[in-house]
């Protein structure tokens, strides 16, 4: 269903997500479904959801090797975004736009902190 979504343009993302959760209910020790859920999550919420899935995959009894590379890519993105946020000038914004910027800063900072806390062997 996920590949149908990517290749054929058929909106099957929810179906694919359901199948991966079903796979986890049958074999919770297998990490591969978490890796696939991370891929489905994409960059939602500044990659926090995908990071969670990749970390769960890596921590699974039977992890999936590709999750480490996926996680490293997200952490590299987070580091770049964090550096950009530090450089960004702080100008006056409306309260709603300021709230959005604050949420972005929080999530990007959280992701950057996660990257710093990860063992270097990954």
C-alpha positions as CSV (number, residue, x, y, z in Angstrom):
1,X,0.0,0.0,0.0
2,X,2.9,2.4,0.8
3,X,4.5,1.8,-2.6
4,X,1.1,2.2,-4.3
5,X,1.0,5.6,-2.7
6,X,4.5,6.6,-3.8
7,X,4.5,5.1,-7.3
8,X,0.9,5.1,-8.5
9,X,-0.2,8.3,-6.8
10,X,-3.0,6.3,-5.1
11,X,-3.8,7.7,-1.6
12,X,-3.2,4.6,0.4
13,X,-1.1,6.1,3.3
14,X,-3.7,5.3,6.0
15,X,-4.1,1.8,4.7
16,X,-0.3,1.3,4.7
17,X,-0.1,2.7,8.2
18,X,-2.8,0.3,9.3
19,X,-1.0,-2.7,7.9
20,X,2.3,-1.7,9.6
21,X,0.5,-1.5,13.0
22,X,-1.2,-4.8,12.3
23,X,2.3,-6.3,11.7
24,X,3.4,-4.9,15.0
25,X,0.5,-6.4,16.8
26,X,1.4,-9.9,15.3
27,X,5.2,-9.6,15.8
28,X,6.0,-6.7,18.2
29,X,9.7,-7.7,18.4
30,X,10.3,-6.9,14.7
31,X,11.5,-3.4,14.0
32,X,10.9,-3.2,10.3
33,X,7.3,-1.9,10.6
34,X,8.6,1.0,12.7
35,X,11.1,1.9,10.0
36,X,8.3,1.9,7.4
37,X,6.1,4.0,9.7
38,X,9.0,6.5,10.0
39,X,9.1,6.7,6.2
40,X,5.4,7.3,6.1
41,X,5.6,10.0,8.7
42,X,7.9,12.0,6.4
43,X,8.8,15.4,7.8
44,X,5.7,15.9,9.8
45,X,6.2,17.9,13.0
46,X,9.8,18.7,12.0
47,X,10.7,15.0,11.8
48,X,9.9,14.3,15.4
49,X,7.4,11.5,14.6
50,X,9.7,9.8,12.1
51,X,12.6,10.0,14.6
52,X,10.4,8.3,17.2
53,X,9.6,5.5,14.8
54,X,13.3,5.0,13.7
55,X,14.4,4.9,17.4
56,X,11.7,2.3,18.1
57,X,13.0,0.3,15.2
58,X,16.6,0.4,16.3
59,X,15.6,-0.5,19.9
60,X,13.5,-3.5,18.7
61,X,14.6,-7.0,19.5
62,X,15.0,-7.6,15.7
63,X,16.0,-4.1,14.4
64,X,16.2,-3.1,10.7
65,X,19.7,-2.0,9.6
66,X,18.4,0.9,7.4
67,X,16.8,2.7,10.3
68,X,20.2,3.9,11.6
69,X,20.9,5.7,8.3
70,X,17.4,7.1,8.2
71,X,17.9,8.5,11.7
72,X,21.3,9.9,10.9
73,X,19.8,11.8,7.9
74,X,17.1,13.3,10.1
75,X,19.6,14.3,12.7
76,X,21.8,16.0,10.0
77,X,18.7,17.9,8.9
78,X,18.0,18.9,12.5
79,X,21.5,20.2,13.0
80,X,21.2,22.4,9.8
81,X,17.8,23.7,10.8
82,X,19.1,24.4,14.3
83,X,22.0,26.5,12.9
84,X,19.7,28.4,10.6
85,X,17.3,29.2,13.5
86,X,20.3,30.5,15.5
87,X,21.3,32.8,12.7
88,X,17.7,34.0,11.9
89,X,17.0,37.5,13.1
90,X,14.3,38.0,15.6
91,X,11.9,40.6,14.2
92,X,8.5,41.6,15.5
93,X,5.8,39.1,14.6
94,X,2.1,38.9,15.2
95,X,1.2,36.6,18.2
96,X,0.0,33.8,15.9
97,X,3.2,33.9,13.8
98,X,5.3,34.1,16.9
99,X,3.6,31.1,18.3
100,X,4.4,29.1,15.1
101,X,8.0,30.2,15.2
102,X,8.3,29.2,18.9
103,X,6.9,25.8,18.2
104,X,9.3,25.3,15.3
105,X,12.2,26.4,17.5
106,X,11.1,24.0,20.3
107,X,10.8,21.0,17.9
108,X,14.0,21.7,16.0
109,X,15.9,22.2,19.3
110,X,14.5,19.0,20.6
111,X,15.6,17.1,17.5
112,X,19.1,18.7,17.7
113,X,19.3,17.7,21.4
114,X,18.3,14.1,20.5
115,X,21.1,14.0,17.9
116,X,23.6,15.1,20.5
117,X,22.4,12.4,23.0
118,X,22.7,9.5,20.5
119,X,25.7,7.2,20.8
120,X,28.2,7.9,18.1
121,X,28.4,4.2,17.0
122,X,25.0,4.6,15.2
